[in-house]
Amino acid sequence: MNLLKETILFHEKELLDNTKRLSLKDLDGLIHEEFLEFGKSGGTFRKADLMTEGGAGTIDVEVLGFDIRPLSEDTVQAIYQSRNKVTGAVANRCSIWKKEKVGRQMIFHQGTAAAKI
């Protein structure tokens, strides 16, 4: 279970890395074709929304309190908080990662504003 948790955390951090967020090749490998996100901003996003110039945009956040919960043999839910290093804004985050032939891919993500820590 620890290896799976480390793997999912690694991939979550990849998607918080601005170099990866701006790389369509990296995003394509990390994001599932059926991806859906309910963003902290209130917006709804699909993979096609990220696969444009500018990719997923840039952010400056850190991961807090990370944990996983297996949902099935090939699907894992990640649960954590993020903190914006500039504004201090905190968000509750939930992602679902599915094991595919190319590796783990995020199929769902939701960010919800939370009280500052």
MOPAC internal coordinates of N, CA, C and O (Angstrom, degrees):
PM7 1SCF
backbone

  N    0.0000 0     0.00 0     0.00 0    0    0    0
  C    1.4602 1     0.00 0     0.00 0    1    0    0
  C    1.5354 1   110.63 1     0.00 0    2    1    0
  O    1.2310 1   120.20 1   144.05 1    3    2    1
  N    1.3441 1   117.21 1   -35.95 1    3    2    1
  C    1.4613 1   119.55 1  -179.95 1    5    3    2
  C    1.5152 1   112.16 1   -63.09 1    6    5    3
  O    1.2310 1   119.87 1   140.99 1    7    6    5
  N    1.3368 1   117.86 1   -39.01 1    7    6    5
  C    1.4627 1   121.23 1   178.90 1    9    7    6
  C    1.5272 1   110.27 1   -64.89 1   10    9    7
  O    1.2310 1   120.21 1   137.73 1   11   10    9
  N    1.3151 1   117.20 1   -42.27 1   11   10    9
  C    1.4635 1   121.04 1   178.29 1   13   11   10
  C    1.5339 1   110.05 1   -62.83 1   14   13   11
  O    1.2310 1   120.16 1   136.07 1   15   14   13
  N    1.3196 1   117.30 1   -43.93 1   15   14   13
  C    1.4634 1   121.36 1   178.80 1   17   15   14
  C    1.5251 1   110.57 1   -61.23 1   18   17   15
  O    1.2310 1   120.33 1   135.70 1   19   18   17
  N    1.3266 1   116.97 1   -44.30 1   19   18   17
  C    1.4636 1   121.22 1   178.71 1   21   19   18
  C    1.5267 1   111.24 1   -63.32 1   22   21   19
  O    1.2310 1   120.51 1   140.99 1   23   22   21
  N    1.3265 1   116.64 1   -39.01 1   23   22   21
  C    1.4669 1   121.07 1   179.45 1   25   23   22
  C    1.5207 1   110.84 1   -64.39 1   26   25   23
  O    1.2310 1   120.27 1   132.78 1   27   26   25
  N    1.3181 1   117.10 1   -47.22 1   27   26   25
  C    1.4637 1   120.89 1  -178.76 1   29   27   26
  C    1.5261 1   110.18 1   -66.46 1   30   29   27
  O    1.2310 1   119.97 1   138.47 1   31   30   29
  N    1.3215 1   117.67 1   -41.53 1   31   30   29
  C    1.4650 1   120.73 1   177.17 1   33   31   30
  C    1.5316 1   109.98 1   -61.18 1   34   33   31
  O    1.2310 1   120.21 1   137.93 1   35   34   33
  N    1.3222 1   117.20 1   -42.07 1   35   34   33
  C    1.4672 1   121.13 1   177.57 1   37   35   34
  C    1.5251 1   110.42 1   -57.03 1   38   37   35
  O    1.2310 1   120.57 1   133.45 1   39   38   37
  N    1.3420 1   116.51 1   -46.55 1   39   38   37
  C    1.4656 1   120.19 1  -179.15 1   41   39   38
  C    1.5403 1   111.85 1   -67.83 1   42   41   39
  O    1.2310 1   120.19 1   141.75 1   43   42   41
  N    1.3234 1   117.23 1   -38.25 1   43   42   41
  C    1.4721 1   119.70 1   176.26 1   45   43   42
  C    1.5265 1   109.81 1   -60.25 1   46   45   43
  O    1.2310 1   120.69 1   135.42 1   47   46   45
  N    1.3218 1   116.29 1   -44.58 1   47   46   45
  C    1.4605 1   119.98 1   179.93 1   49   47   46
  C    1.5311 1   111.41 1   -66.95 1   50   49   47
  O    1.2310 1   120.32 1   147.69 1   51   50   49
  N    1.3365 1   116.99 1   -32.31 1   51   50   49
  C    1.4635 1   119.23 1   174.76 1   53   51   50
  C    1.5278 1   110.37 1   -59.03 1   54   53   51
  O    1.2310 1   120.97 1   138.53 1   55   54   53
  N    1.3330 1   115.75 1   -41.47 1   55   54   53
  C    1.4639 1   119.76 1  -178.86 1   57   55   54
  C    1.5248 1   112.90 1   -75.86 1   58   57   55
  O    1.2310 1   119.87 1   173.39 1   59   58   57
  N    1.3226 1   117.85 1    -6.61 1   59   58   57
  C    1.4560 1   121.90 1   173.73 1   61   59   58
  C    1.5292 1   111.23 1  -100.23 1   62   61   59
  O    1.2310 1   120.69 1   172.69 1   63   62   61
  N    1.3278 1   116.29 1    -7.31 1   63   62   61
  C    1.4661 1   122.34 1   179.44 1   65   63   62
  C    1.5264 1   108.60 1   -82.99 1   66   65   63
  O    1.2310 1   120.59 1   -58.73 1   67   66   65
  N    1.3158 1   116.48 1   121.27 1   67   66   65
  C    1.4633 1   120.34 1  -174.98 1   69   67   66
  C    1.5233 1   113.32 1   -60.08 1   70   69   67
  O    1.2310 1   119.72 1   147.74 1   71   70   69
  N    1.3153 1   118.15 1   -32.26 1   71   70   69
  C    1.4636 1   120.26 1   177.31 1   73   71   70
  C    1.5286 1   109.85 1   -62.21 1   74   73   71
  O    1.2310 1   120.32 1   135.92 1   75   74   73
  N    1.3262 1   117.00 1   -44.08 1   75   74   73
  C    1.4725 1   121.87 1   178.64 1   77   75   74
  C    1.5255 1   110.99 1   -70.14 1   78   77   75
  O    1.2310 1   120.24 1   141.22 1   79   78   77
  N    1.3343 1   117.16 1   -38.78 1   79   78   77
  C    1.4648 1   121.64 1  -178.28 1   81   79   78
  C    1.5316 1   112.10 1   -64.01 1   82   81   79
  O    1.2310 1   120.66 1   151.97 1   83   82   81
  N    1.3303 1   116.34 1   -28.03 1   83   82   81
  C    1.4626 1   120.88 1  -178.97 1   85   83   82
  C    1.5303 1   112.67 1   -93.55 1   86   85   83
  O    1.2310 1   120.33 1   171.30 1   87   86   85
  N    1.3329 1   116.98 1    -8.70 1   87   86   85
  C    1.4642 1   121.82 1  -178.23 1   89   87   86
  C    1.5293 1   110.49 1   -94.30 1   90   89   87
  O    1.2310 1   120.54 1   -67.45 1   91   90   89
  N    1.3211 1   116.57 1   112.55 1   91   90   89
  C    1.4658 1   119.85 1   179.59 1   93   91   90
  C    1.5248 1   111.12 1   -63.40 1   94   93   91
  O    1.2310 1   120.01 1   146.55 1   95   94   93
  N    1.3228 1   117.59 1   -33.45 1   95   94   93
  C    1.4660 1   121.06 1   178.12 1   97   95   94
  C    1.5266 1   110.25 1   -64.05 1   98   97   95
  O    1.2310 1   120.58 1   132.66 1   99   98   97
  N    1.3368 1   116.50 1   -47.34 1   99   98   97
  C    1.4686 1   120.08 1   179.42 1  101   99   98
  C    1.5269 1   111.25 1   -64.69 1  102  101   99
  O    1.2310 1   120.44 1   135.65 1  103  102  101
  N    1.3271 1   116.76 1   -44.35 1  103  102  101
  C    1.4636 1   120.29 1   178.71 1  105  103  102
  C    1.5252 1   111.21 1   -60.45 1  106  105  103
  O    1.2310 1   120.75 1   138.57 1  107  106  105
  N    1.3242 1   116.17 1   -41.43 1  107  106  105
  C    1.4604 1   120.40 1  -179.23 1  109  107  106
  C    1.5282 1   111.16 1   -59.76 1  110  109  107
  O    1.2310 1   120.43 1   142.04 1  111  110  109
  N    1.3307 1   116.79 1   -37.96 1  111  110  109
  C    1.4606 1   120.44 1   179.13 1  113  111  110
  C    1.5142 1   113.95 1   -74.87 1  114  113  111
  O    1.2310 1   119.98 1   151.48 1  115  114  113
  N    1.3245 1   117.65 1   -28.52 1  115  114  113
  C    1.4635 1   121.93 1  -175.90 1  117  115  114
  C    1.5248 1   114.03 1   -93.21 1  118  117  115
  O    1.2310 1   120.69 1   155.91 1  119  118  117
  N    1.3309 1   116.29 1   -24.09 1  119  118  117
  C    1.4640 1   120.66 1  -174.81 1  121  119  118
  C    1.5296 1   110.31 1  -105.25 1  122  121  119
  O    1.2310 1   120.76 1   -51.79 1  123  122  121
  N    1.3095 1   116.15 1   128.21 1  123  122  121
  C    1.4689 1   123.59 1  -179.81 1  125  123  122
  C    1.5293 1   110.38 1   -69.60 1  126  125  123
  O    1.2310 1   120.54 1   -29.02 1  127  126  125
  N    1.3134 1   116.58 1   150.98 1  127  126  125
  C    1.4717 1   121.30 1   179.43 1  129  127  126
  C    1.5274 1   112.32 1   -59.23 1  130  129  127
  O    1.2310 1   120.03 1   149.19 1  131  130  129
  N    1.3316 1   117.54 1   -30.81 1  131  130  129
  C    1.4658 1   121.89 1  -177.98 1  133  131  130
  C    1.5317 1   112.09 1   -97.36 1  134  133  131
  O    1.2310 1   120.33 1  -160.11 1  135  134  133
  N    1.3192 1   116.97 1    19.89 1  135  134  133
  C    1.4672 1   122.79 1  -177.47 1  137  135  134
  C    1.5278 1   112.56 1   -54.74 1  138  137  135
  O    1.2310 1   121.48 1   -40.40 1  139  138  137
  N    1.3338 1   114.77 1   139.60 1  139  138  137
  C    1.4623 1   123.21 1   174.77 1  141  139  138
  C    1.5264 1   107.33 1  -140.00 1  142  141  139
  O    1.2310 1   120.73 1   -45.44 1  143  142  141
  N    1.3275 1   116.21 1   134.56 1  143  142  141
  C    1.4604 1   120.93 1   176.69 1  145  143  142
  C    1.5155 1   110.06 1  -130.54 1  146  145  143
  O    1.2310 1   121.27 1   -44.58 1  147  146  145
  N    1.3353 1   115.18 1   135.42 1  147  146  145
  C    1.4452 1   122.69 1   167.01 1  149  147  146
  C    1.5228 1   105.05 1  -105.54 1  150  149  147
  O    1.2310 1   120.43 1   -78.29 1  151  150  149
  N    1.3229 1   116.79 1   101.71 1  151  150  149
  C    1.4501 1   121.87 1  -172.17 1  153  151  150
  C    1.5136 1   113.82 1   -77.99 1  154  153  151
  O    1.2310 1   121.49 1   -21.64 1  155  154  153
  N    1.3176 1   114.76 1   158.36 1  155  154  153
  C    1.4746 1   121.99 1   176.18 1  157  155  154
  C    1.5230 1   110.38 1   -59.06 1  158  157  155
  O    1.2310 1   121.21 1   152.87 1  159  158  157
  N    1.3352 1   115.29 1   -27.13 1  159  158  157
  C    1.4680 1   121.33 1   179.48 1  161  159  158
  C    1.5178 1   112.71 1   -71.91 1  162  161  159
  O    1.2310 1   120.69 1   166.87 1  163  162  161
  N    1.3407 1   116.29 1   -13.13 1  163  162  161
  C    1.4554 1   120.62 1  -175.96 1  165  163  162
  C    1.5173 1   112.34 1    98.23 1  166  165  163
  O    1.2310 1   120.78 1   172.18 1  167  166  165
  N    1.3258 1   116.11 1    -7.82 1  167  166  165
  C    1.4590 1   120.41 1  -179.88 1  169  167  166
  C    1.5177 1   112.37 1   -81.46 1  170  169  167
  O    1.2310 1   121.32 1   -21.28 1  171  170  169
  N    1.3245 1   115.08 1   158.72 1  171  170  169
  C    1.4535 1   123.01 1   174.70 1  173  171  170
  C    1.5194 1   107.39 1  -114.09 1  174  173  171
  O    1.2310 1   120.59 1   -47.02 1  175  174  173
  N    1.3371 1   116.48 1   132.98 1  175  174  173
  C    1.4534 1   121.07 1  -174.46 1  177  175  174
  C    1.5215 1   111.14 1  -131.07 1  178  177  175
  O    1.2310 1   121.21 1   -34.21 1  179  178  177
  N    1.3148 1   115.28 1   145.79 1  179  178  177
  C    1.4671 1   123.71 1   173.34 1  181  179  178
  C    1.5231 1   107.94 1  -115.85 1  182  181  179
  O    1.2310 1   120.24 1    -8.36 1  183  182  181
  N    1.3189 1   117.16 1   171.64 1  183  182  181
  C    1.4572 1   120.52 1   179.61 1  185  183  182
  C    1.5268 1   110.74 1   -57.45 1  186  185  183
  O    1.2310 1   119.90 1   138.15 1  187  186  185
  N    1.3066 1   117.79 1   -41.85 1  187  186  185
  C    1.4711 1   121.10 1  -178.55 1  189  187  186
  C    1.5222 1   111.59 1   -58.16 1  190  189  187
  O    1.2310 1   119.92 1   149.60 1  191  190  189
  N    1.3270 1   117.75 1   -30.40 1  191  190  189
  C    1.4631 1   121.17 1   178.95 1  193  191  190
  C    1.5284 1   111.85 1   -67.25 1  194  193  191
  O    1.2310 1   120.60 1   152.70 1  195  194  193
  N    1.3412 1   116.46 1   -27.30 1  195  194  193
  C    1.4593 1   121.35 1  -178.94 1  197  195  194
  C    1.5217 1   112.62 1   -90.14 1  198  197  195
  O    1.2310 1   120.81 1   159.64 1  199  198  197
  N    1.3232 1   116.06 1   -20.36 1  199  198  197
  C    1.4631 1   120.82 1  -173.89 1  201  199  198
  C    1.5281 1   111.42 1   -91.71 1  202  201  199
  O    1.2310 1   121.04 1  -129.86 1  203  202  201
  N    1.3186 1   115.62 1    50.14 1  203  202  201
  C    1.4576 1   122.79 1   177.69 1  205  203  202
  C    1.5229 1   107.98 1  -130.40 1  206  205  203
  O    1.2310 1   120.27 1    -7.36 1  207  206  205
  N    1.3178 1   117.09 1   172.64 1  207  206  205
  C    1.4621 1   119.86 1   177.70 1  209  207  206
  C    1.5277 1   108.80 1   -55.66 1  210  209  207
  O    1.2310 1   120.63 1   -48.26 1  211  210  209
  N    1.2991 1   116.40 1   131.74 1  211  210  209
  C    1.4670 1   120.71 1  -176.57 1  213  211  210
  C    1.5116 1   112.53 1    96.15 1  214  213  211
  O    1.2310 1   120.19 1   171.36 1  215  214  213
  N    1.3469 1   117.25 1    -8.64 1  215  214  213
  C    1.4542 1   121.46 1   176.36 1  217  215  214
  C    1.5097 1   113.85 1    48.23 1  218  217  215
  O    1.2310 1   120.80 1    52.24 1  219  218  217
  N    1.3238 1   116.08 1  -127.76 1  219  218  217
  C    1.4699 1   121.99 1  -178.97 1  221  219  218
  C    1.5286 1   111.84 1   -92.97 1  222  221  219
  O    1.2310 1   120.09 1  -172.36 1  223  222  221
  N    1.3335 1   117.43 1     7.64 1  223  222  221
  C    1.4633 1   120.32 1   179.87 1  225  223  222
  C    1.5181 1   111.44 1    77.04 1  226  225  223
  O    1.2310 1   120.69 1     2.00 1  227  226  225
  N    1.3155 1   116.29 1  -178.00 1  227  226  225
  C    1.4632 1   120.81 1  -178.82 1  229  227  226
  C    1.5231 1   110.68 1  -113.37 1  230  229  227
  O    1.2310 1   121.70 1   -30.90 1  231  230  229
  N    1.3287 1   114.36 1   149.10 1  231  230  229
  C    1.4596 1   121.83 1   179.01 1  233  231  230
  C    1.5252 1   108.55 1  -145.82 1  234  233  231
  O    1.2310 1   120.20 1   -12.87 1  235  234  233
  N    1.3167 1   117.22 1   167.13 1  235  234  233
  C    1.4541 1   122.15 1   176.81 1  237  235  234
  C    1.5246 1   107.42 1  -138.41 1  238  237  235
  O    1.2310 1   121.09 1   -96.69 1  239  238  237
  N    1.3488 1   115.53 1    83.31 1  239  238  237
  C    1.4624 1   120.76 1  -176.16 1  241  239  238
  C    1.5221 1   110.93 1  -130.06 1  242  241  239
  O    1.2310 1   121.55 1   -18.88 1  243  242  241
  N    1.3237 1   114.64 1   161.12 1  243  242  241
  C    1.4591 1   121.30 1   174.29 1  245  243  242
  C    1.5202 1   108.92 1  -122.29 1  246  245  243
  O    1.2310 1   120.87 1   -24.75 1  247  246  245
  N    1.3212 1   115.94 1   155.25 1  247  246  245
  C    1.4622 1   123.14 1  -179.95 1  249  247  246
  C    1.5266 1   109.04 1   -93.20 1  250  249  247
  O    1.2310 1   120.85 1   -45.65 1  251  250  249
  N    1.3298 1   115.98 1   134.35 1  251  250  249
  C    1.4627 1   122.48 1   178.28 1  253  251  250
  C    1.5304 1   109.80 1  -125.98 1  254  253  251
  O    1.2310 1   120.11 1   -40.36 1  255  254  253
  N    1.3270 1   117.39 1   139.64 1  255  254  253
  C    1.4614 1   122.11 1   170.73 1  257  255  254
  C    1.5167 1   115.19 1    58.22 1  258  257  255
  O    1.2310 1   119.68 1  -133.38 1  259  258  257
  N    1.3094 1   118.21 1    46.62 1  259  258  257
  C    1.4597 1   122.66 1  -174.76 1  261  259  258
  C    1.5286 1   112.54 1   -75.20 1  262  261  259
  O    1.2310 1   120.57 1   -43.14 1  263  262  261
  N    1.3468 1   116.52 1   136.86 1  263  262  261
  C    1.4615 1   121.74 1   173.21 1  265  263  262
  C    1.5309 1   108.53 1  -150.85 1  266  265  263
  O    1.2310 1   120.87 1   -15.19 1  267  266  265
  N    1.3109 1   115.94 1   164.81 1  267  266  265
  C    1.4606 1   121.09 1   177.16 1  269  267  266
  C    1.5176 1   109.84 1  -127.42 1  270  269  267
  O    1.2310 1   122.15 1   -18.79 1  271  270  269
  N    1.3358 1   113.48 1   161.21 1  271  270  269
  C    1.4560 1   121.30 1   175.80 1  273  271  270
  C    1.5251 1   107.28 1  -142.09 1  274  273  271
  O    1.2310 1   119.53 1   -67.88 1  275  274  273
  N    1.3457 1   118.50 1   112.12 1  275  274  273
  C    1.4627 1   119.88 1   177.51 1  277  275  274
  C    1.5291 1   110.00 1   -63.89 1  278  277  275
  O    1.2310 1   120.89 1   -46.25 1  279  278  277
  N    1.3257 1   115.90 1   133.75 1  279  278  277
  C    1.4612 1   121.66 1   178.83 1  281  279  278
  C    1.5213 1   111.93 1  -103.86 1  282  281  279
  O    1.2310 1   120.75 1   150.97 1  283  282  281
  N    1.3231 1   116.16 1   -29.03 1  283  282  281
  C    1.4646 1   122.18 1   176.54 1  285  283  282
  C    1.5211 1   107.02 1  -159.82 1  286  285  283
  O    1.2310 1   120.58 1     5.47 1  287  286  285
  N    1.3027 1   116.49 1  -174.53 1  287  286  285
  C    1.4639 1   120.82 1  -178.40 1  289  287  286
  C    1.5261 1   112.20 1   -61.47 1  290  289  287
  O    1.2310 1   119.92 1   149.33 1  291  290  289
  N    1.3346 1   117.75 1   -30.67 1  291  290  289
  C    1.4665 1   120.52 1  -175.98 1  293  291  290
  C    1.5327 1   114.02 1  -120.95 1  294  293  291
  O    1.2310 1   120.08 1  -169.69 1  295  294  293
  N    1.3424 1   117.45 1    10.31 1  295  294  293
  C    1.4625 1   120.65 1  -175.43 1  297  295  294
  C    1.5299 1   110.48 1  -133.01 1  298  297  295
  O    1.2310 1   121.19 1   -45.96 1  299  298  297
  N    1.3354 1   115.32 1   134.04 1  299  298  297
  C    1.4627 1   121.82 1  -177.21 1  301  299  298
  C    1.5280 1   109.40 1  -131.85 1  302  301  299
  O    1.2310 1   120.96 1   -40.15 1  303  302  301
  N    1.3280 1   115.78 1   139.85 1  303  302  301
  C    1.4622 1   121.56 1   174.78 1  305  303  302
  C    1.5229 1   108.55 1  -101.72 1  306  305  303
  O    1.2310 1   120.89 1   -49.45 1  307  306  305
  N    1.3292 1   115.90 1   130.55 1  307  306  305
  C    1.4636 1   121.94 1   174.10 1  309  307  306
  C    1.5245 1   107.70 1  -103.30 1  310  309  307
  O    1.2310 1   120.83 1   -43.14 1  311  310  309
  N    1.3242 1   116.03 1   136.86 1  311  310  309
  C    1.4601 1   121.83 1  -179.54 1  313  311  310
  C    1.5253 1   107.38 1  -132.44 1  314  313  311
  O    1.2310 1   120.90 1   -52.78 1  315  314  313
  N    1.3379 1   115.88 1   127.22 1  315  314  313
  C    1.4576 1   119.90 1  -179.61 1  317  315  314
  C    1.5239 1   110.19 1  -164.76 1  318  317  315
  O    1.2310 1   121.02 1    -2.02 1  319  318  317
  N    1.2959 1   115.66 1   177.98 1  319  318  317
  C    1.4591 1   121.60 1   170.81 1  321  319  318
  C    1.5206 1   108.08 1  -115.87 1  322  321  319
  O    1.2310 1   121.50 1   -27.16 1  323  322  321
  N    1.3123 1   114.74 1   152.84 1  323  322  321
  C    1.4594 1   120.22 1   172.41 1  325  323  322
  C    1.5249 1   107.71 1  -121.21 1  326  325  323
  O    1.2310 1   121.61 1   -29.54 1  327  326  325
  N    1.3325 1   114.52 1   150.46 1  327  326  325
  C    1.4646 1   120.01 1   176.61 1  329  327  326
  C    1.5162 1   108.24 1  -127.44 1  330  329  327
  O    1.2310 1   120.67 1   -55.47 1  331  330  329
  N    1.3159 1   116.33 1   124.53 1  331  330  329
  C    1.4530 1   122.12 1   176.56 1  333  331  330
  C    1.5261 1   107.81 1   -70.32 1  334  333  331
  O    1.2310 1   120.51 1   -58.25 1  335  334  333
  N    1.3239 1   116.64 1   121.75 1  335  334  333
  C    1.4647 1   121.26 1  -176.11 1  337  335  334
  C    1.5296 1   112.96 1   -69.92 1  338  337  335
  O    1.2310 1   120.20 1   161.40 1  339  338  337
  N    1.3144 1   117.21 1   -18.60 1  339  338  337
  C    1.4636 1   121.14 1  -179.08 1  341  339  338
  C    1.5279 1   110.93 1   -91.36 1  342  341  339
  O    1.2310 1   120.42 1   129.23 1  343  342  341
  N    1.3345 1   116.81 1   -50.77 1  343  342  341
  C    1.4657 1   120.98 1  -173.97 1  345  343  342
  C    1.5272 1   113.54 1   -95.83 1  346  345  343
  O    1.2310 1   120.18 1   161.42 1  347  346  345
  N    1.3306 1   117.27 1   -18.58 1  347  346  345
  C    1.4602 1   121.15 1  -175.77 1  349  347  346
  C    1.5212 1   113.06 1    82.01 1  350  349  347
  O    1.2310 1   119.82 1   178.45 1  351  350  349
  N    1.3325 1   117.94 1    -1.55 1  351  350  349
  C    1.4732 1   121.29 1  -179.75 1  353  351  350
  C    1.5227 1   110.30 1   -61.46 1  354  353  351
  O    1.2310 1   121.41 1   -42.21 1  355  354  353
  N    1.3228 1   114.92 1   137.79 1  355  354  353
  C    1.4574 1   121.90 1  -179.43 1  357  355  354
  C    1.5169 1   109.00 1  -113.22 1  358  357  355
  O    1.2310 1   120.90 1   -37.63 1  359  358  357
  N    1.3248 1   115.88 1   142.37 1  359  358  357
  C    1.4655 1   121.16 1   177.57 1  361  359  358
  C    1.5209 1   109.64 1  -133.04 1  362  361  359
  O    1.2310 1   120.80 1   -38.96 1  363  362  361
  N    1.3209 1   116.08 1   141.04 1  363  362  361
  C    1.4571 1   121.72 1   168.49 1  365  363  362
  C    1.5202 1   106.31 1   -81.11 1  366  365  363
  O    1.2310 1   120.62 1   -44.74 1  367  366  365
  N    1.3277 1   116.42 1   135.26 1  367  366  365
  C    1.4647 1   120.96 1  -175.90 1  369  367  366
  C    1.5237 1   110.50 1  -128.70 1  370  369  367
  O    1.2310 1   121.72 1   -37.09 1  371  370  369
  N    1.3164 1   114.31 1   142.91 1  371  370  369
  C    1.4567 1   122.28 1   177.16 1  373  371  370
  C    1.5265 1   107.49 1  -140.85 1  374  373  371
  O    1.2310 1   120.68 1   -52.81 1  375  374  373
  N    1.3240 1   116.31 1   127.19 1  375  374  373
  C    1.4631 1   121.43 1   177.45 1  377  375  374
  C    1.5117 1   108.89 1  -129.34 1  378  377  375
  O    1.2310 1   121.01 1   -30.24 1  379  378  377
  N    1.3152 1   115.67 1   149.76 1  379  378  377
  C    1.4592 1   120.92 1   173.16 1  381  379  378
  C    1.5215 1   107.33 1  -118.40 1  382  381  379
  O    1.2310 1   121.65 1   -53.86 1  383  382  381
  N    1.3254 1   114.45 1   126.14 1  383  382  381
  C    1.4553 1   122.82 1  -178.24 1  385  383  382
  C    1.5206 1   109.19 1  -112.72 1  386  385  383
  O    1.2310 1   121.02 1   -49.28 1  387  386  385
  N    1.3207 1   115.66 1   130.72 1  387  386  385
  C    1.4685 1   121.68 1  -178.72 1  389  387  386
  C    1.5251 1   109.10 1  -114.85 1  390  389  387
  O    1.2310 1   120.70 1   -44.02 1  391  390  389
  N    1.3183 1   116.28 1   135.98 1  391  390  389
  C    1.4607 1   121.44 1   177.63 1  393  391  390
  C    1.5274 1   108.94 1   -79.93 1  394  393  391
  O    1.2310 1   121.27 1   -58.58 1  395  394  393
  N    1.3219 1   115.18 1   121.42 1  395  394  393
  C    1.4659 1   122.56 1   179.08 1  397  395  394
  C    1.5205 1   108.89 1  -122.96 1  398  397  395
  O    1.2310 1   119.76 1    -4.59 1  399  398  397
  N    1.3204 1   118.06 1   175.41 1  399  398  397
  C    1.4599 1   121.56 1   179.28 1  401  399  398
  C    1.5193 1   111.96 1   -58.65 1  402  401  399
  O    1.2310 1   120.00 1   146.31 1  403  402  401
  N    1.3287 1   117.60 1   -33.69 1  403  402  401
  C    1.4653 1   121.94 1  -179.21 1  405  403  402
  C    1.5254 1   112.34 1   -82.37 1  406  405  403
  O    1.2310 1   119.72 1   173.20 1  407  406  405
  N    1.3242 1   118.13 1    -6.80 1  407  406  405
  C    1.4632 1   123.39 1  -177.90 1  409  407  406
  C    1.5206 1   110.41 1   122.08 1  410  409  407
  O    1.2310 1   120.59 1    14.18 1  411  410  409
  N    1.3064 1   116.48 1  -165.82 1  411  410  409
  C    1.4676 1   121.36 1   178.82 1  413  411  410
  C    1.5221 1   109.96 1   -73.22 1  414  413  411
  O    1.2310 1   121.08 1   -45.86 1  415  414  413
  N    1.3325 1   115.54 1   134.14 1  415  414  413
  C    1.4633 1   121.07 1   177.08 1  417  415  414
  C    1.5270 1   109.23 1  -132.69 1  418  417  415
  O    1.2310 1   121.35 1   -38.01 1  419  418  417
  N    1.3356 1   115.01 1   141.99 1  419  418  417
  C    1.4527 1   120.65 1   177.86 1  421  419  418
  C    1.5233 1   108.65 1   -77.91 1  422  421  419
  O    1.2310 1   120.91 1   -55.63 1  423  422  421
  N    1.3372 1   115.86 1   124.37 1  423  422  421
  C    1.4645 1   120.78 1  -179.98 1  425  423  422
  C    1.5370 1   111.45 1  -106.23 1  426  425  423
  O    1.2310 1   120.65 1   159.79 1  427  426  425
  N    1.3489 1   116.37 1   -20.21 1  427  426  425
  C    1.4683 1   120.62 1  -179.81 1  429  427  426
  C    1.5204 1   109.49 1  -149.62 1  430  429  427
  O    1.2310 1   121.08 1   -35.35 1  431  430  429
  N    1.3232 1   115.55 1   144.65 1  431  430  429
  C    1.4661 1   120.65 1   174.38 1  433  431  430
  C    1.5245 1   109.00 1  -148.31 1  434  433  431
  O    1.2310 1   121.35 1   -38.31 1  435  434  433
  N    1.3303 1   115.02 1   141.69 1  435  434  433
  C    1.4670 1   119.73 1   173.60 1  437  435  434
  C    1.5248 1   108.81 1  -138.73 1  438  437  435
  O    1.2310 1   121.18 1   -45.57 1  439  438  437
  N    1.3143 1   115.35 1   134.43 1  439  438  437
  C    1.4550 1   122.24 1   174.05 1  441  439  438
  C    1.5112 1   109.06 1  -120.69 1  442  441  439
  O    1.2310 1   120.58 1   -48.29 1  443  442  441
  N    1.3330 1   116.49 1   131.71 1  443  442  441
  C    1.4671 1   121.68 1  -179.75 1  445  443  442
  C    1.5202 1   108.64 1  -129.53 1  446  445  443
  O    1.2310 1   120.31 1   -48.85 1  447  446  445
  N    1.3128 1   117.00 1   131.15 1  447  446  445
  C    1.4634 1   120.73 1   179.14 1  449  447  446
  C    1.5261 1   109.72 1   -57.22 1  450  449  447
  O    1.2310 1   121.56 1   -38.89 1  451  450  449
  N    1.3288 1   114.63 1   141.11 1  451  450  449
  C    1.4617 1   121.25 1   179.86 1  453  451  450
  C    1.5283 1   109.08 1  -131.65 1  454  453  451
  O    1.2310 1   120.71 1   -14.84 1  455  454  453
  N    1.3212 1   116.24 1   165.16 1  455  454  453
  C    1.4602 1   120.68 1   177.10 1  457  455  454
  C    1.5242 1   109.25 1   -65.65 1  458  457  455
  O    1.2310 1   119.98 1   -34.21 1  459  458  457
  N    1.3287 1   117.64 1   145.79 1  459  458  457
  C    1.4625 1   121.60 1   176.95 1  461  459  458
  C    1.5071 1   109.80 1   -63.45 1  462  461  459
  O    1.2310 1   121.49 1   -35.26 1  463  462  461
  N    1.3157 1   114.76 1   144.74 1  463  462  461
  C    1.4656 1   120.76 1  -179.33 1  465  463  462
  C    1.5197 1   109.58 1   -84.27 1  466  465  463
  O    1.2310 1   120.10 1   180.00 1  467  466  465

